[in-house]
Amino acid sequence: MEITHLGHSCVLLEVADQRILVDPGTFSDFTDVHDLTAVLVTHQHPDHVDPARFADLLTANPQARVLLEPETAQVLMGAAGRHTARLEGIPSGTDLELGAVTVSPVGHRHAFIHDYVPRIDNTGLVVRAEGEPTVFHPGDALDADPGHVDVLLVPVNAPWARVGDTVSFVRRIAPARVVPIHDGLLNDTGRAMYLGHIGTHGADGGVEVVDPRGQGATRL
C-alpha cells in the first residue's frame, strides 16, 4: 500500500489495484488526481469535501465510485451536478468491496466543537486488503472502534481537538505506526511540536510517525 498526503485530511491510497481518494477538501490539492476507482468522504465539512471542486473531481474520474457518509451524500446533491446518481451513502457497520479492498465504515458522530456549532455525522473508514497493512482514517472523531489497525491516520490539530485527547486516542487504537493528517491550520513549527507529543507519548516507548507530507507516494 502507498499513501500520498495531498494536504490536511486528504490522502490517496493505492492498494490492490485500487486508487482511493479520501476527503478532498478545501485545504487540499487534488486537481491533478486521475484514474481513481473511488472517492470516499467521512463528513460534510468543507475542509473534508470542497463543494466548489466536487463536480470537477467526479468529471475527471468518471469510473470512480463516490462513497459518502450518508448525511454528506444528501448535502452534496447540488454540488455533484450531473453526477448526482453516482453518490452512494455508506452507513457505519456495512462493509463494501472495492476489488480486493474492503472498506469498513465505523463511528457515527463528529467530535464536539462547542455549543454553538451543531453536531453532524461522521463516518471513519477502515481500509483492508490481504497482505497489506490495515489503515484507519477516522475523519473528525476520536471515539470509533475500528478493531485492529496497523496504521492510524491521526488528526493532529482542529478546533475540536486537544493534544491530550489525541494522545489518548493513539494509545487506545494502539497502531504500529501513525500518519499525521488534519494539519492544515498549523505552521511547520507547531506541526513538529504536535508530532513530537504524538510520537513520544502515543505508546509506552513511543510510536513510529510516518510523515508523507511533501514526499509523494510513500510505502506503508
Helices and strands as residue ranges (DSSP letters): E 2-5, E 11-15, E 18-22, E 38-41, H 51-60, E 65-68, H 70-75, G 81-86, E 87-89, E 96-98, E 101-106, E 124-129, E 135-137, E 151-155, H 163-173, E 177-181, H 188-201, E 208-209, E 218-219
